[in-house]
Amino acid sequence: MSDSLPYVLILYYSRHGATRAMAEQLAAGVESCSGVAARLRTVPAVSTTCEAVEPAIPAEGAIHAELDDLRHCSALALGSPTRFGNMAAPLKYFIDATSGLWINGALTDKPATAFTSTSSLHGGQETTLISMLLPLLHHGMVYAGLPYRETELMETTGGGTPYGASHVAGQRSDQPLTESERRLARAQGERLARLALALRSLREAS
């Protein structure tokens, strides 16, 4: 990945790996577009035990995000498993620390999207996606879901919503992504990349 390329930041929290697998599919969709790169980042877990701390460098997967990853991105995809119909606390904890970016309008007019994974088919996928949409709107970002030209939205028996890609991981979080779920996640990443390039040109011209 060239540092000179504009990049789509794919920022996620994943406890059992399902949301991370989705993030990797979005990244593949982003990088199917020439002229833009994908940057995968995660956030540390949080604990109700005040003394508990996470290592500075994760043992596996993407590295921890920094605010500059957000500041300099051309687009943003947020991913989280559901927690009672809401985004997981670690991701919200990170987003709650972005007020400096909000004050400076650093994310204004940049495209954004969201994706999620749940244990059950009706486990709060759409409300979780909406919970991630809310701070994006406050940042002045341009939300991009999945249009129904992606025919898998009408055919999937697993995940997939117009609000964003989703996955049904099963009660033990051990179900792999279905082919429809993979295609929808890649399509979402590709759409976000195309919008990143288009809106970046508009921002530079203004």
N, C-alpha and C positions, 0 to 999 in steps of 0.2 A: 504494500500500500504506500503510495507516494504522499508525503506530507503536504505537497503543493496542491493536491486534489481537494475540492470541496468534499465534505463527508456528511453522511447521515449518522447521527448518534443513535444507537440502539441501546437504550438504558433499561435494565430489567433487574428484578429480584426473582430468584428461583431457589426453592428449598429442596425439591426432589429431582430437579432436572427437566421437568416438562416445559416450563416457561423458557428455560435456556435453549431447549431444542427448537422452540418456536422462533426465538431470537436468531438462531443460526439460519433458519429458513428465510426470515426477513432479510438477513444480511446477504444471502445468496441472490435474492431478488434485487436488492440494491445494486450489487456488483454485476448484475447482468446488463446494467446500463453503463455505457462508456462515459468517462468524464466525471465520475463520482465514486467515492469509496464508502464502505461501511466501517463504523467504529463500534465495536461491542464493549460495553462497560456494565458492571454490576454495582450493587450497593451492599455495604456490610449489614449483617443481621443486627437487630436490636434485641435487648433482653430486659425483662422486668427485674432482673438481679443487677443492682447498680454496679457491682464490682466486676461483672462479666464484660470482657472486651473481645473484639475480633482482631485477628492478626492484621497487620498493616497490608500484607500482600496475601490475597486468597490462595488457598492450596491448589485450586484448579479453576479452570474456566477463565472468564474475562477478569481484567483487573478492576479495581474500584474506581468509580467515576470521580472526577474533580469538577468544580464549577466551570473551569476553563473549557472542559469538554463540551459543556452546554453553550458557553459564551460564543464559541467559534464554530459551532455546527451550522450546517446549512439546512438541516431538518432533524426532527426528533421523533423517535418511536419509543413509547413507554410500554413496558411489559410487566405484568404481575399476576400471580395466582390470586384467587379470590379469598377474602377474609370476611365472611358474613355479608357478601354482596358488595364489598368495598376493596380497594387496593390494599396490599399488605403494608403493615406499619413501616418496614425498612425503606420502602420506596417513598412513602409519604414523608417520612422523617427527612430524607434527602431533599425532596421537593420543598419542604417547609423552610429549608435553608437557602432558597434561591431568591429571597426578597431583593437582594442587591441587583440581581439581573433584571428583576421586574422594575425597580426604580429607574434603571438606565434604559429600559426598553430593549434589552439585548436580544430577546427572542421574538420581538414584534415582526409580523408578516412572514415568519418562517413556517413552512408546513409541518404538521405533526400528526401522529396517529397513535393508536394503542392496540395492545393485544393481551390475551389472558388465557389461563388454563384453569379448569375446575375438575373436581372429582366426579361430579354427576352432570348429566345433561342439562338439568335445570338448576344448576348450582350458583346462579347469580352472575352469569357471564356478562350480560348486557349492562347491569348496574355497575359491575366492576369497571367495565370500559368507560362508562359515563363518569365514574368517580375520577378516573384519570383524565378525562376530557376537561373537567372543571378548571384545574389549575392551568391547563394549556390555554384556555380561553382568557383567563385573567392575565396571562403573559402576552396576549395579543397574537397568538399563533393562529394559523389557518388549519382547521382540522380536516383531515382527509380519511374517510372511512373506506369501505369496500363497495363499489358500485355493483348493481345487479347484472352488469355485462359479464361479470364472473359467474358463469352458469352454475358452478358448484354451490353457490348460495342457495339455489333452488333444489339442489339434489342431495346435499350432505345429510347424513343421518348422525353425524358427530358434531364437531364444532363448526363455526362459521356464521358471522353476523354482519349486517351492513355497518355496524358500529366499529368493526375491526375483527381481525382474525382471532379464532379461539380454538381450544382443544379440550376434549374430554379425556382426562388422564386415568379415570377409574378410581375405585375406592382406595387402592394401594398406590396410586400414582405411578403405575407401572405399564400403562398402555402406551404404545408408540403412536406417533402422529399417523393418522390415516393419509392416504394419498390426496384426498380432497382437502384435508387440513393443511398439508404441505403446499399444495398448489395455491390455496388462498393466501397463506402467509407469504409465499414468494411473490404473488401478484401484488400484495399490499406493499412489500418492500420496493418492488419495481415502480409502482405508482408514486410512492413517496420520493424516490430518487428523481423521477421525471419532474415532479413538482418542485423539488429542491433546485434543480437546474433552472427551471423556468422562472420561479419567484426570485432566485438569486439575481438573475439578469434584470428583473424589474426593480429590485431594491437598489442595484448598482446604478440604474439609469435615473432613479429619483433623486 
